[in-house]
Amino acid sequence: MKRKIAVLVLLTLTCFAAFASAAPWFKWKNLADRTIICSQLPPGESWVKVQGPFMESQCKKPGNPQ
């Protein structure tokens, strides 16, 4: 019985993950040396968001991914 419940929960979580959308990309600038990178997550405390959102990892196509 416990095995069936565990399998059901695992399948349910897998279905939810299949319908999740991608996270947007942003350009981040380092305050110390002015380096600019493209990332989905903040790289650290000394970084500020300068542009975004973008659809891909090169930060060239504006918009939110679907």
Distance bins in CASP14 RR format, pairs under 12 A and 6 or more apart:
PFRMAT RR
TARGET T0000
AUTHOR 0000-0000-0000
RMODE 2
METHOD distances of the structure
MODEL  1
1 7 0 0 0 0 0 1 0 0 0 0 0
1 8 0 0 0 0 0 1 0 0 0 0 0
2 8 0 0 0 0 0 1 0 0 0 0 0
2 9 0 0 0 0 0 1 0 0 0 0 0
3 9 0 0 0 0 0 1 0 0 0 0 0
3 10 0 0 0 0 0 1 0 0 0 0 0
4 10 0 0 0 0 0 1 0 0 0 0 0
4 11 0 0 0 0 0 1 0 0 0 0 0
5 11 0 0 0 0 0 1 0 0 0 0 0
5 12 0 0 0 0 0 1 0 0 0 0 0
6 12 0 0 0 0 0 1 0 0 0 0 0
6 13 0 0 0 0 0 1 0 0 0 0 0
7 13 0 0 0 0 0 1 0 0 0 0 0
7 14 0 0 0 0 0 1 0 0 0 0 0
8 14 0 0 0 0 0 1 0 0 0 0 0
8 15 0 0 0 0 0 1 0 0 0 0 0
9 15 0 0 0 0 0 1 0 0 0 0 0
9 16 0 0 0 0 0 1 0 0 0 0 0
10 16 0 0 0 0 0 1 0 0 0 0 0
10 17 0 0 0 0 0 1 0 0 0 0 0
11 17 0 0 0 0 0 1 0 0 0 0 0
11 18 0 0 0 0 0 1 0 0 0 0 0
12 18 0 0 0 0 0 1 0 0 0 0 0
12 19 0 0 0 0 0 1 0 0 0 0 0
13 19 0 0 0 0 0 1 0 0 0 0 0
13 20 0 0 0 0 0 1 0 0 0 0 0
14 20 0 0 0 0 0 1 0 0 0 0 0
19 66 0 0 0 0 0 1 0 0 0 0 0
20 65 0 0 0 0 0 1 0 0 0 0 0
20 66 0 0 0 0 0 1 0 0 0 0 0
21 53 0 0 0 0 0 1 0 0 0 0 0
21 55 0 0 0 0 0 1 0 0 0 0 0
21 64 0 0 0 0 1 0 0 0 0 0 0
21 65 1 0 0 1 0 0 0 0 0 0 0
21 66 1 0 0 1 0 0 0 0 0 0 0
22 40 0 0 0 0 1 0 0 0 0 0 0
22 53 0 0 0 0 0 1 0 0 0 0 0
22 54 0 0 0 0 0 1 0 0 0 0 0
22 55 0 0 0 0 1 0 0 0 0 0 0
22 56 0 0 0 0 1 0 0 0 0 0 0
22 57 0 0 0 0 0 1 0 0 0 0 0
22 63 0 0 0 0 0 1 0 0 0 0 0
22 64 0 0 0 0 1 0 0 0 0 0 0
22 65 1 1 0 0 0 0 0 0 0 0 0
22 66 1 0 0 1 0 0 0 0 0 0 0
23 39 0 0 0 0 0 1 0 0 0 0 0
23 40 1 0 1 0 0 0 0 0 0 0 0
23 41 0 0 0 0 1 0 0 0 0 0 0
23 52 0 0 0 0 0 1 0 0 0 0 0
23 53 0 0 0 0 1 0 0 0 0 0 0
23 54 0 0 0 0 0 1 0 0 0 0 0
23 55 0 0 0 0 0 1 0 0 0 0 0
23 56 0 0 0 0 0 1 0 0 0 0 0
23 57 0 0 0 0 0 1 0 0 0 0 0
23 64 0 0 0 0 1 0 0 0 0 0 0
23 65 1 0 0 1 0 0 0 0 0 0 0
23 66 0 0 0 0 0 1 0 0 0 0 0
24 38 0 0 0 0 0 1 0 0 0 0 0
24 39 0 0 0 0 0 1 0 0 0 0 0
24 40 1 0 0 1 0 0 0 0 0 0 0
24 41 0 0 0 0 0 1 0 0 0 0 0
24 49 0 0 0 0 0 1 0 0 0 0 0
24 51 0 0 0 0 0 1 0 0 0 0 0
24 52 1 0 0 1 0 0 0 0 0 0 0
24 53 1 1 0 0 0 0 0 0 0 0 0
24 54 1 0 0 1 0 0 0 0 0 0 0
24 55 1 0 0 1 0 0 0 0 0 0 0
24 56 0 0 0 0 1 0 0 0 0 0 0
24 57 0 0 0 0 0 1 0 0 0 0 0
24 59 0 0 0 0 1 0 0 0 0 0 0
24 61 0 0 0 0 0 1 0 0 0 0 0
24 62 0 0 0 0 1 0 0 0 0 0 0
24 63 1 0 0 1 0 0 0 0 0 0 0
24 64 1 0 1 0 0 0 0 0 0 0 0
24 65 1 0 0 1 0 0 0 0 0 0 0
24 66 0 0 0 0 0 1 0 0 0 0 0
25 37 0 0 0 0 0 1 0 0 0 0 0
25 38 1 0 1 0 0 0 0 0 0 0 0
25 39 1 0 0 1 0 0 0 0 0 0 0
25 40 1 0 1 0 0 0 0 0 0 0 0
25 41 0 0 0 0 1 0 0 0 0 0 0
25 49 0 0 0 0 0 1 0 0 0 0 0
25 51 0 0 0 0 1 0 0 0 0 0 0
25 52 1 0 0 1 0 0 0 0 0 0 0
25 53 1 0 0 1 0 0 0 0 0 0 0
25 54 1 0 1 0 0 0 0 0 0 0 0
25 55 1 0 0 1 0 0 0 0 0 0 0
25 56 1 0 0 1 0 0 0 0 0 0 0
25 57 1 0 1 0 0 0 0 0 0 0 0
25 58 0 0 0 0 1 0 0 0 0 0 0
25 59 1 0 1 0 0 0 0 0 0 0 0
25 60 0 0 0 0 1 0 0 0 0 0 0
25 61 0 0 0 0 1 0 0 0 0 0 0
25 62 0 0 0 0 1 0 0 0 0 0 0
25 63 0 0 0 0 1 0 0 0 0 0 0
25 64 0 0 0 0 1 0 0 0 0 0 0
25 65 0 0 0 0 1 0 0 0 0 0 0
26 36 0 0 0 0 0 1 0 0 0 0 0
26 37 0 0 0 0 1 0 0 0 0 0 0
26 38 1 0 0 1 0 0 0 0 0 0 0
26 39 1 0 0 1 0 0 0 0 0 0 0
26 40 1 0 0 1 0 0 0 0 0 0 0
26 41 0 0 0 0 1 0 0 0 0 0 0
26 42 0 0 0 0 1 0 0 0 0 0 0
26 43 0 0 0 0 0 1 0 0 0 0 0
26 47 0 0 0 0 1 0 0 0 0 0 0
26 48 0 0 0 0 0 1 0 0 0 0 0
26 49 1 0 1 0 0 0 0 0 0 0 0
26 50 1 0 0 1 0 0 0 0 0 0 0
26 51 1 0 0 1 0 0 0 0 0 0 0
26 52 1 0 1 0 0 0 0 0 0 0 0
26 53 1 0 0 1 0 0 0 0 0 0 0
26 54 1 0 0 1 0 0 0 0 0 0 0
26 55 0 0 0 0 0 1 0 0 0 0 0
26 56 0 0 0 0 0 1 0 0 0 0 0
26 57 0 0 0 0 0 1 0 0 0 0 0
26 59 1 0 0 1 0 0 0 0 0 0 0
26 62 0 0 0 0 0 1 0 0 0 0 0
26 63 0 0 0 0 0 1 0 0 0 0 0
26 64 0 0 0 0 0 1 0 0 0 0 0
27 35 0 0 0 0 0 1 0 0 0 0 0
27 36 1 0 1 0 0 0 0 0 0 0 0
27 37 1 0 0 1 0 0 0 0 0 0 0
27 38 1 0 1 0 0 0 0 0 0 0 0
27 39 0 0 0 0 1 0 0 0 0 0 0
27 40 0 0 0 0 0 1 0 0 0 0 0
27 42 0 0 0 0 0 1 0 0 0 0 0
27 43 0 0 0 0 0 1 0 0 0 0 0
27 47 0 0 0 0 0 1 0 0 0 0 0
27 48 0 0 0 0 1 0 0 0 0 0 0
27 49 1 0 0 1 0 0 0 0 0 0 0
27 50 1 0 1 0 0 0 0 0 0 0 0
27 51 1 0 1 0 0 0 0 0 0 0 0
27 52 1 0 0 1 0 0 0 0 0 0 0
27 53 0 0 0 0 1 0 0 0 0 0 0
27 54 1 0 0 1 0 0 0 0 0 0 0
27 57 0 0 0 0 0 1 0 0 0 0 0
27 58 0 0 0 0 0 1 0 0 0 0 0
27 59 1 0 1 0 0 0 0 0 0 0 0
27 60 0 0 0 0 0 1 0 0 0 0 0
27 62 0 0 0 0 0 1 0 0 0 0 0
28 34 0 0 0 0 0 1 0 0 0 0 0
28 35 0 0 0 0 1 0 0 0 0 0 0
28 36 1 0 0 1 0 0 0 0 0 0 0
28 37 1 0 1 0 0 0 0 0 0 0 0
28 38 1 0 0 1 0 0 0 0 0 0 0
28 39 1 0 1 0 0 0 0 0 0 0 0
28 40 0 0 0 0 0 1 0 0 0 0 0
28 41 0 0 0 0 1 0 0 0 0 0 0
28 42 1 0 0 1 0 0 0 0 0 0 0
28 43 1 0 1 0 0 0 0 0 0 0 0
28 44 0 0 0 0 1 0 0 0 0 0 0
28 45 0 0 0 0 0 1 0 0 0 0 0
28 46 0 0 0 0 1 0 0 0 0 0 0
28 47 1 0 1 0 0 0 0 0 0 0 0
28 48 1 0 0 1 0 0 0 0 0 0 0
28 49 1 0 1 0 0 0 0 0 0 0 0
28 50 1 0 0 1 0 0 0 0 0 0 0
28 51 0 0 0 0 1 0 0 0 0 0 0
28 52 0 0 0 0 1 0 0 0 0 0 0
28 54 0 0 0 0 0 1 0 0 0 0 0
28 59 0 0 0 0 1 0 0 0 0 0 0
29 35 1 0 0 1 0 0 0 0 0 0 0
29 36 1 0 1 0 0 0 0 0 0 0 0
29 37 0 0 0 0 1 0 0 0 0 0 0
29 38 0 0 0 0 0 1 0 0 0 0 0
29 39 0 0 0 0 0 1 0 0 0 0 0
29 42 0 0 0 0 0 1 0 0 0 0 0
29 43 0 0 0 0 0 1 0 0 0 0 0
29 44 0 0 0 0 0 1 0 0 0 0 0
29 46 0 0 0 0 1 0 0 0 0 0 0
29 47 1 0 0 1 0 0 0 0 0 0 0
29 48 1 0 1 0 0 0 0 0 0 0 0
29 49 0 0 0 0 1 0 0 0 0 0 0
29 50 1 0 1 0 0 0 0 0 0 0 0
29 51 0 0 0 0 1 0 0 0 0 0 0
29 59 0 0 0 0 0 1 0 0 0 0 0
30 36 1 0 0 1 0 0 0 0 0 0 0
30 37 1 0 0 1 0 0 0 0 0 0 0
30 39 0 0 0 0 0 1 0 0 0 0 0
30 42 0 0 0 0 0 1 0 0 0 0 0
30 43 1 0 0 1 0 0 0 0 0 0 0
30 44 0 0 0 0 1 0 0 0 0 0 0
30 45 0 0 0 0 0 1 0 0 0 0 0
30 46 1 0 1 0 0 0 0 0 0 0 0
30 47 1 0 1 0 0 0 0 0 0 0 0
30 48 0 0 0 0 1 0 0 0 0 0 0
30 49 0 0 0 0 0 1 0 0 0 0 0
30 50 0 0 0 0 0 1 0 0 0 0 0
31 43 0 0 0 0 0 1 0 0 0 0 0
31 44 0 0 0 0 0 1 0 0 0 0 0
31 45 0 0 0 0 1 0 0 0 0 0 0
31 46 1 0 1 0 0 0 0 0 0 0 0
31 47 1 0 0 1 0 0 0 0 0 0 0
31 48 1 0 0 1 0 0 0 0 0 0 0
31 49 0 0 0 0 0 1 0 0 0 0 0
31 50 0 0 0 0 0 1 0 0 0 0 0
32 43 0 0 0 0 0 1 0 0 0 0 0
32 44 0 0 0 0 0 1 0 0 0 0 0
32 45 0 0 0 0 0 1 0 0 0 0 0
32 46 1 0 1 0 0 0 0 0 0 0 0
32 47 0 0 0 0 1 0 0 0 0 0 0
32 48 0 0 0 0 0 1 0 0 0 0 0
33 46 0 0 0 0 1 0 0 0 0 0 0
33 47 0 0 0 0 0 1 0 0 0 0 0
34 46 0 0 0 0 0 1 0 0 0 0 0
34 47 0 0 0 0 0 1 0 0 0 0 0
34 48 0 0 0 0 0 1 0 0 0 0 0
34 50 0 0 0 0 0 1 0 0 0 0 0
35 43 0 0 0 0 1 0 0 0 0 0 0
35 46 0 0 0 0 0 1 0 0 0 0 0
35 47 0 0 0 0 1 0 0 0 0 0 0
35 48 0 0 0 0 0 1 0 0 0 0 0
35 50 0 0 0 0 0 1 0 0 0 0 0
36 43 0 0 0 0 0 1 0 0 0 0 0
36 47 0 0 0 0 1 0 0 0 0 0 0
36 48 0 0 0 0 0 1 0 0 0 0 0
36 49 0 0 0 0 0 1 0 0 0 0 0
36 50 1 0 0 1 0 0 0 0 0 0 0
36 51 0 0 0 0 1 0 0 0 0 0 0
36 52 0 0 0 0 0 1 0 0 0 0 0
36 59 0 0 0 0 1 0 0 0 0 0 0
37 43 1 0 0 1 0 0 0 0 0 0 0
37 44 0 0 0 0 0 1 0 0 0 0 0
37 47 0 0 0 0 1 0 0 0 0 0 0
37 48 0 0 0 0 0 1 0 0 0 0 0
37 49 0 0 0 0 0 1 0 0 0 0 0
37 50 0 0 0 0 0 1 0 0 0 0 0
37 51 0 0 0 0 0 1 0 0 0 0 0
37 57 0 0 0 0 0 1 0 0 0 0 0
37 58 0 0 0 0 0 1 0 0 0 0 0
37 59 0 0 0 0 1 0 0 0 0 0 0
38 47 0 0 0 0 0 1 0 0 0 0 0
38 49 0 0 0 0 0 1 0 0 0 0 0
38 50 0 0 0 0 0 1 0 0 0 0 0
38 51 0 0 0 0 1 0 0 0 0 0 0
38 52 0 0 0 0 1 0 0 0 0 0 0
38 53 0 0 0 0 0 1 0 0 0 0 0
38 54 1 0 0 1 0 0 0 0 0 0 0
38 55 0 0 0 0 0 1 0 0 0 0 0
38 56 0 0 0 0 1 0 0 0 0 0 0
38 57 1 0 1 0 0 0 0 0 0 0 0
38 58 1 0 0 1 0 0 0 0 0 0 0
38 59 1 1 0 0 0 0 0 0 0 0 0
38 60 0 0 0 0 1 0 0 0 0 0 0
38 61 0 0 0 0 0 1 0 0 0 0 0
39 47 0 0 0 0 1 0 0 0 0 0 0
39 49 0 0 0 0 1 0 0 0 0 0 0
39 50 0 0 0 0 0 1 0 0 0 0 0
39 51 0 0 0 0 0 1 0 0 0 0 0
39 52 0 0 0 0 0 1 0 0 0 0 0
39 53 0 0 0 0 0 1 0 0 0 0 0
39 54 0 0 0 0 0 1 0 0 0 0 0
39 57 0 0 0 0 1 0 0 0 0 0 0
39 58 0 0 0 0 0 1 0 0 0 0 0
39 59 0 0 0 0 1 0 0 0 0 0 0
40 49 0 0 0 0 0 1 0 0 0 0 0
40 52 0 0 0 0 0 1 0 0 0 0 0
40 53 0 0 0 0 1 0 0 0 0 0 0
40 54 0 0 0 0 1 0 0 0 0 0 0
40 55 0 0 0 0 0 1 0 0 0 0 0
40 56 0 0 0 0 0 1 0 0 0 0 0
40 57 0 0 0 0 1 0 0 0 0 0 0
40 59 0 0 0 0 0 1 0 0 0 0 0
40 64 0 0 0 0 0 1 0 0 0 0 0
40 65 0 0 0 0 1 0 0 0 0 0 0
41 47 0 0 0 0 0 1 0 0 0 0 0
41 49 0 0 0 0 0 1 0 0 0 0 0
42 48 0 0 0 0 1 0 0 0 0 0 0
42 49 1 0 0 1 0 0 0 0 0 0 0
43 49 0 0 0 0 0 1 0 0 0 0 0
49 59 0 0 0 0 0 1 0 0 0 0 0
50 59 0 0 0 0 1 0 0 0 0 0 0
51 59 1 0 0 1 0 0 0 0 0 0 0
51 60 0 0 0 0 0 1 0 0 0 0 0
51 62 0 0 0 0 1 0 0 0 0 0 0
51 63 0 0 0 0 0 1 0 0 0 0 0
52 59 1 0 0 1 0 0 0 0 0 0 0
52 60 0 0 0 0 0 1 0 0 0 0 0
52 61 0 0 0 0 0 1 0 0 0 0 0
52 62 1 0 0 1 0 0 0 0 0 0 0
52 63 1 0 0 1 0 0 0 0 0 0 0
52 64 0 0 0 0 1 0 0 0 0 0 0
52 65 0 0 0 0 0 1 0 0 0 0 0
53 59 0 0 0 0 1 0 0 0 0 0 0
53 61 0 0 0 0 0 1 0 0 0 0 0
53 62 1 0 0 1 0 0 0 0 0 0 0
53 63 1 0 1 0 0 0 0 0 0 0 0
53 64 1 0 1 0 0 0 0 0 0 0 0
53 65 0 0 0 0 1 0 0 0 0 0 0
54 60 1 0 0 1 0 0 0 0 0 0 0
54 61 1 0 0 1 0 0 0 0 0 0 0
54 62 1 0 1 0 0 0 0 0 0 0 0
54 63 1 0 0 1 0 0 0 0 0 0 0
54 64 0 0 0 0 1 0 0 0 0 0 0
54 65 0 0 0 0 1 0 0 0 0 0 0
55 61 1 0 1 0 0 0 0 0 0 0 0
55 62 1 0 0 1 0 0 0 0 0 0 0
55 63 1 0 1 0 0 0 0 0 0 0 0
55 64 1 0 0 1 0 0 0 0 0 0 0
55 65 1 0 1 0 0 0 0 0 0 0 0
55 66 0 0 0 0 1 0 0 0 0 0 0
56 62 0 0 0 0 0 1 0 0 0 0 0
56 63 0 0 0 0 1 0 0 0 0 0 0
56 64 0 0 0 0 0 1 0 0 0 0 0
56 65 1 0 0 1 0 0 0 0 0 0 0
57 65 0 0 0 0 0 1 0 0 0 0 0
END
